[in-house]
Amino acid sequence: MKDSCGAFLAKADSLWTYISDSTGKPERIPEDILNGYKMETKLDMDYQGRKISCPDDKTRGEKCQSIYVTEHLIDANRHVNNGRYVELAAVLVPEAQNAGRIRVEYRRQAFLGDTIYPIIYRDSGRIIIRMSDSEDDPFTIVEFSYD
């Protein structure tokens, strides 16, 4: 994202997977869809790894009130909208508005009627919010860092 003078306001990197509407599983991108996109040159930025490291010690985390997935969180694909996870995490951690970087690792979809159990970890210049199901299987992990 750039300002009116062409200076960067924010930079982002993402990795996507094409999912079949009928099977819900990854598949090869059809040629006609692939042709609608062009590869761009990588931006000059600090690229992070795909995985967000989360403390193994669950006792270090601050358990938050569970979040029941209602209609307002659901998108056209019938699951929690990816942006909603970041919004939910930012509400849990008000100081997130001062983050210099936001990273999100989407693990799997949460659907209408699911319950999300957030745990907050504070760790040397970063705050990690792990959003899991009742079995501690994560839907997503959000990281706000201040470096």
N, C-alpha and C positions, 0 to 999 in steps of 0.2 A: 504494500500500500504506500502510495507516494502523495506528497502534498502538491500544491499547485505549481511549485517551483521544481518539482521532480526529485526532491529529497525523500528518502525512505522514512516513513513513519513506523512501519512494522514490516517484518519479513517472516515468512512461514515456509515450512517444509512438511509435506505429507506423503504418505504411501497409501495407495488405494487398492482395493480388490473388487473385481467385477463379480457380483452375486446374481445368480439366476433367480428371477421372480418365481418360477414354477417350483424349483427344488430347494431354494434357500441356500445353495452351496456355491462355492467359487467355481467359475468356469472361464474358458478363454473368451476374450472380448471379440464379439463379431466384427468383421472387417469394416462394415458400413458405419458402425459406431466409432471404432478406432480412428477411422479417417477424419472424423469430426474434430480431432484434437491434434495439437502440434506440440512437439517436445521443445521446451525452451532451455536456454543456457542456465546452468546452476548459478544461483546468487552467491555473492561473496558474503558468507556469514558463517557463524559457528554452528556446524551441524552436530546434532546430538544423536545418540544411539536410539534405536527403535524401542528398546525396553526401558522402563523407568524402574530403577532399583528401589524397592520398598523394604523397610526393616523387617526382618524375620520375627523379631520379638514382638508378638502381638500385645504384650503387657505394656509396651512403651506407647501404644496408641491411645488416643482419646476417642472412646466410642460416642457416637452422636445418636440423636433420635432417628429412628428408621424413617424412610421416605416411601410412602405407598404410591405406586405409579398410577396416576389418573390420566384422563383424556388430554389435559393441557400439556402433558409432557410428550405425547405421542405425535409422530410425524406421518407423512403420507405413506411411508413404508411400514406403518403399523408397529413401530418400536420407539423407544425413547430417542428423541432427536439428539444427535451428538453434541450440539451446542448447549442443550439443556443440562448435560452433565457438568459442563464448565460453570454454568449459572448456579446450579445447585451447590457445587464446591465453593464458589465465591461467596454465597450466602453463609455457608458454614465458617468461612475464614474471611472476616471483613478486611483484614490487612492485605488480602489478595489484590485489591485495587492498586497497590504500590509495587506489584511484582514487575520485574524487568523481563521475565520470560514465563510463558505458560506452555507446558507440555501435556499432552494427553495420550494415553495408551488405551485404545478401545479393545477390549478382549472379547466381549460377546454382547448380544442385544438383550435389553430388558423390555418386557412387554406389559401391556395394560394388565393391572392386577398383581404384578410382581411387587416385591418389597425390596428396597435397596437399604443396605446397612453400611453407613459411612464410618470410617475410622480415620482420624487425623494423626499424622506423624509430623513432628517438627524436628528437623535435622539439619544442622549447620548451613544456614542460608537458604533453606528451602522448606516448603510445607507440602506434604504429600497427602492426598485424600484418596483412600482406597474405597471404592464403592462396590460392595459384594452382595451376594445372596445370603440366605440363612446358613448355608454350608461353607461360607467364606470363599466361594468361587467368585472372583472379581468380574464385574461388568466392565468397569473402567478404572483407571488410575489417573488422577490429575495431579500435576506438580506445578507449584508456583515457586519461582526462585528469585532471589534478590541480589544476585551477583552482577 
